[in-house]
Amino acid sequence: MLADGVDMTVEVTHGAEPGARGAALLAGIATGRYSSLGEAGETARVMRTHTPSPTEVARMRIRSARYHAAVEALSSWWNE
């Protein structure tokens, strides 16, 4: 569903704490352990890959447009 929503391939990496791992990798870049995000990212082990479905991407775009239209239509009520 995420891959469909962002219309991009999503890679799921190994590990229970991806946020902590990302923070550690950024610290590694800041301290010079890694020279770039690309180099740091090479340390990740991809467990599975999700690719977007063109049909679901189209459906998500329609639903997103409807959602944004509803928000716009109701925005004057919200700001009261």
Backbone atoms as SQL, in Angstrom:
CREATE TABLE atoms (id INTEGER PRIMARY KEY, chain TEXT, resi INTEGER, resn TEXT, atom TEXT, x REAL, y REAL, z REAL);
INSERT INTO atoms VALUES
  (1, 'A', 1, 'MET', 'N', 0.818, -1.185, 0.000),
  (2, 'A', 1, 'MET', 'CA', 0.000, 0.000, 0.000),
  (3, 'A', 1, 'MET', 'C', 0.873, 1.264, 0.000),
  (4, 'A', 2, 'LEU', 'N', 1.962, 1.275, 0.755),
  (5, 'A', 2, 'LEU', 'CA', 2.841, 2.439, 0.778),
  (6, 'A', 2, 'LEU', 'C', 3.442, 2.677, -0.604),
  (7, 'A', 3, 'ALA', 'N', 3.886, 1.606, -1.252),
  (8, 'A', 3, 'ALA', 'CA', 4.462, 1.743, -2.589),
  (9, 'A', 3, 'ALA', 'C', 3.443, 2.347, -3.550),
  (10, 'A', 4, 'ASP', 'N', 2.186, 1.938, -3.427),
  (11, 'A', 4, 'ASP', 'CA', 1.134, 2.491, -4.281),
  (12, 'A', 4, 'ASP', 'C', 0.887, 3.958, -3.954),
  (13, 'A', 5, 'GLY', 'N', 0.887, 4.293, -2.675),
  (14, 'A', 5, 'GLY', 'CA', 0.598, 5.656, -2.247),
  (15, 'A', 5, 'GLY', 'C', 1.644, 6.667, -2.673),
  (16, 'A', 6, 'VAL', 'N', 2.902, 6.259, -2.685),
  (17, 'A', 6, 'VAL', 'CA', 3.982, 7.174, -3.062),
  (18, 'A', 6, 'VAL', 'C', 4.463, 6.939, -4.490),
  (19, 'A', 7, 'ASP', 'N', 3.912, 5.924, -5.148),
  (20, 'A', 7, 'ASP', 'CA', 4.257, 5.563, -6.529),
  (21, 'A', 7, 'ASP', 'C', 5.765, 5.378, -6.693),
  (22, 'A', 8, 'MET', 'N', 6.340, 4.643, -5.744),
  (23, 'A', 8, 'MET', 'CA', 7.764, 4.326, -5.776),
  (24, 'A', 8, 'MET', 'C', 7.975, 2.918, -5.229),
  (25, 'A', 9, 'THR', 'N', 9.061, 2.298, -5.644),
  (26, 'A', 9, 'THR', 'CA', 9.431, 1.014, -5.074),
  (27, 'A', 9, 'THR', 'C', 9.860, 1.230, -3.624),
  (28, 'A', 10, 'VAL', 'N', 9.389, 0.360, -2.738),
  (29, 'A', 10, 'VAL', 'CA', 9.716, 0.448, -1.315),
  (30, 'A', 10, 'VAL', 'C', 10.490, -0.805, -0.925),
  (31, 'A', 11, 'GLU', 'N', 11.647, -0.600, -0.318),
  (32, 'A', 11, 'GLU', 'CA', 12.453, -1.716, 0.158),
  (33, 'A', 11, 'GLU', 'C', 12.323, -1.817, 1.670),
  (34, 'A', 12, 'VAL', 'N', 12.038, -3.005, 2.151),
  (35, 'A', 12, 'VAL', 'CA', 11.928, -3.257, 3.586),
  (36, 'A', 12, 'VAL', 'C', 13.237, -3.896, 4.023),
  (37, 'A', 13, 'THR', 'N', 13.890, -3.261, 4.992),
  (38, 'A', 13, 'THR', 'CA', 15.188, -3.755, 5.434),
  (39, 'A', 13, 'THR', 'C', 15.057, -4.632, 6.671),
  (40, 'A', 14, 'HIS', 'N', 16.106, -5.373, 6.930),
  (41, 'A', 14, 'HIS', 'CA', 16.181, -6.260, 8.087),
  (42, 'A', 14, 'HIS', 'C', 16.334, -5.431, 9.354),
  (43, 'A', 15, 'GLY', 'N', 15.672, -5.852, 10.418),
  (44, 'A', 15, 'GLY', 'CA', 15.850, -5.204, 11.712),
  (45, 'A', 15, 'GLY', 'C', 14.549, -4.686, 12.284),
  (46, 'A', 16, 'ALA', 'N', 14.509, -4.615, 13.615),
  (47, 'A', 16, 'ALA', 'CA', 13.289, -4.203, 14.309),
  (48, 'A', 16, 'ALA', 'C', 13.233, -2.702, 14.554),
  (49, 'A', 17, 'GLU', 'N', 14.348, -1.990, 14.469),
  (50, 'A', 17, 'GLU', 'CA', 14.398, -0.563, 14.791),
  (51, 'A', 17, 'GLU', 'C', 14.999, 0.240, 13.637),
  (52, 'A', 18, 'PRO', 'N', 14.281, 0.363, 12.521),
  (53, 'A', 18, 'PRO', 'CA', 14.862, 1.074, 11.374),
  (54, 'A', 18, 'PRO', 'C', 15.138, 2.548, 11.657),
  (55, 'A', 19, 'GLY', 'N', 14.338, 3.180, 12.509),
  (56, 'A', 19, 'GLY', 'CA', 14.578, 4.584, 12.846),
  (57, 'A', 19, 'GLY', 'C', 15.893, 4.772, 13.578),
  (58, 'A', 20, 'ALA', 'N', 16.156, 3.886, 14.533),
  (59, 'A', 20, 'ALA', 'CA', 17.409, 3.947, 15.285),
  (60, 'A', 20, 'ALA', 'C', 18.593, 3.662, 14.367),
  (61, 'A', 21, 'ARG', 'N', 18.407, 2.716, 13.461),
  (62, 'A', 21, 'ARG', 'CA', 19.483, 2.397, 12.521),
  (63, 'A', 21, 'ARG', 'C', 19.775, 3.594, 11.617),
  (64, 'A', 22, 'GLY', 'N', 18.707, 4.238, 11.151),
  (65, 'A', 22, 'GLY', 'CA', 18.889, 5.417, 10.311),
  (66, 'A', 22, 'GLY', 'C', 19.623, 6.525, 11.046),
  (67, 'A', 23, 'ALA', 'N', 19.259, 6.739, 12.305),
  (68, 'A', 23, 'ALA', 'CA', 19.935, 7.758, 13.115),
  (69, 'A', 23, 'ALA', 'C', 21.413, 7.414, 13.280),
  (70, 'A', 24, 'ALA', 'N', 21.695, 6.146, 13.505),
  (71, 'A', 24, 'ALA', 'CA', 23.085, 5.716, 13.664),
  (72, 'A', 24, 'ALA', 'C', 23.868, 5.912, 12.364),
  (73, 'A', 25, 'LEU', 'N', 23.239, 5.621, 11.237),
  (74, 'A', 25, 'LEU', 'CA', 23.918, 5.812, 9.953),
  (75, 'A', 25, 'LEU', 'C', 24.183, 7.295, 9.697),
  (76, 'A', 26, 'LEU', 'N', 23.219, 8.160, 10.041),
  (77, 'A', 26, 'LEU', 'CA', 23.442, 9.602, 9.890),
  (78, 'A', 26, 'LEU', 'C', 24.575, 10.078, 10.794),
  (79, 'A', 27, 'ALA', 'N', 24.647, 9.524, 11.994),
  (80, 'A', 27, 'ALA', 'CA', 25.762, 9.849, 12.888),
  (81, 'A', 27, 'ALA', 'C', 27.078, 9.394, 12.266),
  (82, 'A', 28, 'GLY', 'N', 27.045, 8.248, 11.601),
  (83, 'A', 28, 'GLY', 'CA', 28.238, 7.752, 10.923),
  (84, 'A', 28, 'GLY', 'C', 28.693, 8.681, 9.809),
  (85, 'A', 29, 'ILE', 'N', 27.738, 9.293, 9.113),
  (86, 'A', 29, 'ILE', 'CA', 28.091, 10.267, 8.077),
  (87, 'A', 29, 'ILE', 'C', 28.692, 11.514, 8.726),
  (88, 'A', 30, 'ALA', 'N', 28.055, 11.979, 9.808),
  (89, 'A', 30, 'ALA', 'CA', 28.528, 13.184, 10.498),
  (90, 'A', 30, 'ALA', 'C', 29.938, 13.018, 11.056),
  (91, 'A', 31, 'THR', 'N', 30.283, 11.812, 11.470),
  (92, 'A', 31, 'THR', 'CA', 31.607, 11.576, 12.064),
  (93, 'A', 31, 'THR', 'C', 32.645, 11.119, 11.045),
  (94, 'A', 32, 'GLY', 'N', 32.225, 10.974, 9.787),
  (95, 'A', 32, 'GLY', 'CA', 33.171, 10.596, 8.746),
  (96, 'A', 32, 'GLY', 'C', 33.298, 9.107, 8.508),
  (97, 'A', 33, 'ARG', 'N', 32.548, 8.294, 9.223),
  (98, 'A', 33, 'ARG', 'CA', 32.601, 6.840, 9.011),
  (99, 'A', 33, 'ARG', 'C', 32.130, 6.494, 7.606),
  (100, 'A', 34, 'TYR', 'N', 31.092, 7.195, 7.146),
  (101, 'A', 34, 'TYR', 'CA', 30.576, 7.040, 5.785),
  (102, 'A', 34, 'TYR', 'C', 30.690, 8.388, 5.090),
  (103, 'A', 35, 'SER', 'N', 30.979, 8.354, 3.794),
  (104, 'A', 35, 'SER', 'CA', 31.167, 9.611, 3.065),
  (105, 'A', 35, 'SER', 'C', 29.873, 10.166, 2.482),
  (106, 'A', 36, 'SER', 'N', 28.816, 9.339, 2.437),
  (107, 'A', 36, 'SER', 'CA', 27.568, 9.805, 1.831),
  (108, 'A', 36, 'SER', 'C', 26.403, 8.945, 2.297),
  (109, 'A', 37, 'LEU', 'N', 25.185, 9.428, 2.018),
  (110, 'A', 37, 'LEU', 'CA', 23.999, 8.617, 2.305),
  (111, 'A', 37, 'LEU', 'C', 24.032, 7.318, 1.513),
  (112, 'A', 38, 'GLY', 'N', 24.503, 7.410, 0.285),
  (113, 'A', 38, 'GLY', 'CA', 24.584, 6.214, -0.549),
  (114, 'A', 38, 'GLY', 'C', 25.485, 5.148, 0.046),
  (115, 'A', 39, 'GLU', 'N', 26.641, 5.573, 0.520),
  (116, 'A', 39, 'GLU', 'CA', 27.570, 4.623, 1.132),
  (117, 'A', 39, 'GLU', 'C', 26.965, 4.022, 2.399),
  (118, 'A', 40, 'ALA', 'N', 26.354, 4.859, 3.231),
  (119, 'A', 40, 'ALA', 'CA', 25.729, 4.355, 4.457),
  (120, 'A', 40, 'ALA', 'C', 24.589, 3.402, 4.116),
  (121, 'A', 41, 'GLY', 'N', 23.819, 3.740, 3.104),
  (122, 'A', 41, 'GLY', 'CA', 22.687, 2.904, 2.704),
  (123, 'A', 41, 'GLY', 'C', 23.089, 1.534, 2.196),
  (124, 'A', 42, 'GLU', 'N', 24.307, 1.420, 1.701),
  (125, 'A', 42, 'GLU', 'CA', 24.788, 0.127, 1.209),
  (126, 'A', 42, 'GLU', 'C', 24.906, -0.905, 2.324),
  (127, 'A', 43, 'THR', 'N', 24.889, -0.468, 3.578),
  (128, 'A', 43, 'THR', 'CA', 24.999, -1.407, 4.697),
  (129, 'A', 43, 'THR', 'C', 23.672, -2.096, 5.009),
  (130, 'A', 44, 'ALA', 'N', 22.579, -1.595, 4.454),
  (131, 'A', 44, 'ALA', 'CA', 21.249, -2.158, 4.739),
  (132, 'A', 44, 'ALA', 'C', 21.046, -3.465, 3.976),
  (133, 'A', 45, 'ARG', 'N', 20.408, -4.429, 4.635),
  (134, 'A', 45, 'ARG', 'CA', 20.051, -5.687, 3.978),
  (135, 'A', 45, 'ARG', 'C', 18.565, -5.633, 3.641),
  (136, 'A', 46, 'VAL', 'N', 18.265, -5.653, 2.359),
  (137, 'A', 46, 'VAL', 'CA', 16.873, -5.601, 1.912),
  (138, 'A', 46, 'VAL', 'C', 16.259, -6.989, 2.055),
  (139, 'A', 47, 'MET', 'N', 15.158, -7.061, 2.807),
  (140, 'A', 47, 'MET', 'CA', 14.475, -8.339, 3.033),
  (141, 'A', 47, 'MET', 'C', 13.384, -8.585, 1.991),
  (142, 'A', 48, 'ARG', 'N', 12.660, -7.515, 1.616),
  (143, 'A', 48, 'ARG', 'CA', 11.648, -7.647, 0.563),
  (144, 'A', 48, 'ARG', 'C', 11.452, -6.300, -0.113),
  (145, 'A', 49, 'THR', 'N', 10.924, -6.368, -1.314),
  (146, 'A', 49, 'THR', 'CA', 10.695, -5.180, -2.123),
  (147, 'A', 49, 'THR', 'C', 9.238, -5.153, -2.556),
  (148, 'A', 50, 'HIS', 'N', 8.630, -3.969, -2.445),
  (149, 'A', 50, 'HIS', 'CA', 7.250, -3.784, -2.896),
  (150, 'A', 50, 'HIS', 'C', 7.264, -2.784, -4.044),
  (151, 'A', 51, 'THR', 'N', 6.677, -3.162, -5.163),
  (152, 'A', 51, 'THR', 'CA', 6.597, -2.256, -6.305),
  (153, 'A', 51, 'THR', 'C', 5.160, -1.766, -6.451),
  (154, 'A', 52, 'PRO', 'N', 4.994, -0.516, -6.893),
  (155, 'A', 52, 'PRO', 'CA', 3.639, 0.015, -7.020),
  (156, 'A', 52, 'PRO', 'C', 2.869, -0.666, -8.149),
  (157, 'A', 53, 'SER', 'N', 1.578, -0.812, -7.929),
  (158, 'A', 53, 'SER', 'CA', 0.673, -1.347, -8.943),
  (159, 'A', 53, 'SER', 'C', 0.051, -0.165, -9.680),
  (160, 'A', 54, 'PRO', 'N', 0.178, -0.083, -11.002),
  (161, 'A', 54, 'PRO', 'CA', -0.404, 1.039, -11.738),
  (162, 'A', 54, 'PRO', 'C', -1.897, 1.227, -11.455),
  (163, 'A', 55, 'THR', 'N', -2.631, 0.134, -11.304),
  (164, 'A', 55, 'THR', 'CA', -4.063, 0.224, -11.006),
  (165, 'A', 55, 'THR', 'C', -4.293, 0.856, -9.645),
  (166, 'A', 56, 'GLU', 'N', -3.540, 0.424, -8.641),
  (167, 'A', 56, 'GLU', 'CA', -3.697, 0.967, -7.292),
  (168, 'A', 56, 'GLU', 'C', -3.184, 2.406, -7.195),
  (169, 'A', 57, 'VAL', 'N', -2.134, 2.729, -7.928),
  (170, 'A', 57, 'VAL', 'CA', -1.633, 4.106, -7.949),
  (171, 'A', 57, 'VAL', 'C', -2.723, 5.035, -8.483),
  (172, 'A', 58, 'ALA', 'N', -3.375, 4.632, -9.570),
  (173, 'A', 58, 'ALA', 'CA', -4.456, 5.441, -10.145),
  (174, 'A', 58, 'ALA', 'C', -5.599, 5.593, -9.148),
  (175, 'A', 59, 'ARG', 'N', -5.956, 4.514, -8.479),
  (176, 'A', 59, 'ARG', 'CA', -7.027, 4.562, -7.484),
  (177, 'A', 59, 'ARG', 'C', -6.656, 5.507, -6.330),
  (178, 'A', 60, 'MET', 'N', -5.413, 5.429, -5.876),
  (179, 'A', 60, 'MET', 'CA', -4.962, 6.307, -4.792),
  (180, 'A', 60, 'MET', 'C', -4.996, 7.774, -5.215),
  (181, 'A', 61, 'ARG', 'N', -4.626, 8.043, -6.455),
  (182, 'A', 61, 'ARG', 'CA', -4.648, 9.436, -6.931),
  (183, 'A', 61, 'ARG', 'C', -6.068, 9.987, -6.951),
  (184, 'A', 62, 'ILE', 'N', -7.021, 9.170, -7.377),
  (185, 'A', 62, 'ILE', 'CA', -8.424, 9.595, -7.380),
  (186, 'A', 62, 'ILE', 'C', -8.877, 9.868, -5.954),
  (187, 'A', 63, 'ARG', 'N', -8.581, 8.959, -5.052),
  (188, 'A', 63, 'ARG', 'CA', -8.991, 9.136, -3.651),
  (189, 'A', 63, 'ARG', 'C', -8.308, 10.344, -3.016),
  (190, 'A', 64, 'SER', 'N', -7.060, 10.568, -3.350),
  (191, 'A', 64, 'SER', 'CA', -6.350, 11.728, -2.817),
  (192, 'A', 64, 'SER', 'C', -6.987, 13.020, -3.314),
  (193, 'A', 65, 'ALA', 'N', -7.339, 13.058, -4.593),
  (194, 'A', 65, 'ALA', 'CA', -7.988, 14.250, -5.146),
  (195, 'A', 65, 'ALA', 'C', -9.325, 14.490, -4.457),
  (196, 'A', 66, 'ARG', 'N', -10.079, 13.436, -4.210),
  (197, 'A', 66, 'ARG', 'CA', -11.359, 13.576, -3.505),
  (198, 'A', 66, 'ARG', 'C', -11.137, 14.081, -2.079),
  (199, 'A', 67, 'TYR', 'N', -10.159, 13.550, -1.413),
  (200, 'A', 67, 'TYR', 'CA', -9.851, 13.975, -0.047),
  (201, 'A', 67, 'TYR', 'C', -9.503, 15.462, -0.020),
  (202, 'A', 68, 'HIS', 'N', -8.609, 15.879, -0.917),
  (203, 'A', 68, 'HIS', 'CA', -8.195, 17.282, -0.933),
  (204, 'A', 68, 'HIS', 'C', -9.352, 18.204, -1.299),
  (205, 'A', 69, 'ALA', 'N', -10.237, 17.752, -2.180),
  (206, 'A', 69, 'ALA', 'CA', -11.425, 18.547, -2.514),
  (207, 'A', 69, 'ALA', 'C', -12.333, 18.686, -1.294),
  (208, 'A', 70, 'ALA', 'N', -12.487, 17.623, -0.530),
  (209, 'A', 70, 'ALA', 'CA', -13.320, 17.673, 0.678),
  (210, 'A', 70, 'ALA', 'C', -12.702, 18.608, 1.719),
  (211, 'A', 71, 'VAL', 'N', -11.393, 18.539, 1.895),
  (212, 'A', 71, 'VAL', 'CA', -10.713, 19.429, 2.840),
  (213, 'A', 71, 'VAL', 'C', -10.920, 20.878, 2.423),
  (214, 'A', 72, 'GLU', 'N', -10.760, 21.156, 1.150),
  (215, 'A', 72, 'GLU', 'CA', -10.949, 22.519, 0.648),
  (216, 'A', 72, 'GLU', 'C', -12.385, 22.981, 0.864),
  (217, 'A', 73, 'ALA', 'N', -13.338, 22.110, 0.571),
  (218, 'A', 73, 'ALA', 'CA', -14.750, 22.466, 0.716),
  (219, 'A', 73, 'ALA', 'C', -15.119, 22.747, 2.171),
  (220, 'A', 74, 'LEU', 'N', -14.480, 22.075, 3.107),
  (221, 'A', 74, 'LEU', 'CA', -14.814, 22.220, 4.524),
  (222, 'A', 74, 'LEU', 'C', -13.893, 23.176, 5.279),
  (223, 'A', 75, 'SER', 'N', -12.895, 23.714, 4.603),
  (224, 'A', 75, 'SER', 'CA', -11.897, 24.526, 5.304),
  (225, 'A', 75, 'SER', 'C', -12.499, 25.767, 5.958),
  (226, 'A', 76, 'SER', 'N', -13.534, 26.350, 5.369),
  (227, 'A', 76, 'SER', 'CA', -14.131, 27.539, 5.990),
  (228, 'A', 76, 'SER', 'C', -14.802, 27.179, 7.317),
  (229, 'A', 77, 'TRP', 'N', -15.362, 25.999, 7.417),
  (230, 'A', 77, 'TRP', 'CA', -15.970, 25.553, 8.678),
  (231, 'A', 77, 'TRP', 'C', -14.897, 25.341, 9.738),
  (232, 'A', 78, 'TRP', 'N', -13.789, 24.774, 9.332),
  (233, 'A', 78, 'TRP', 'CA', -12.718, 24.451, 10.266),
  (234, 'A', 78, 'TRP', 'C', -12.128, 25.716, 10.885),
  (235, 'A', 79, 'ASN', 'N', -12.020, 26.766, 10.081),
  (236, 'A', 79, 'ASN', 'CA', -11.376, 27.996, 10.532),
  (237, 'A', 79, 'ASN', 'C', -12.291, 28.898, 11.355),
  (238, 'A', 80, 'GLU', 'N', -13.537, 28.514, 11.563),
  (239, 'A', 80, 'GLU', 'CA', -14.466, 29.344, 12.346),
  (240, 'A', 80, 'GLU', 'C', -14.150, 29.290, 13.818);
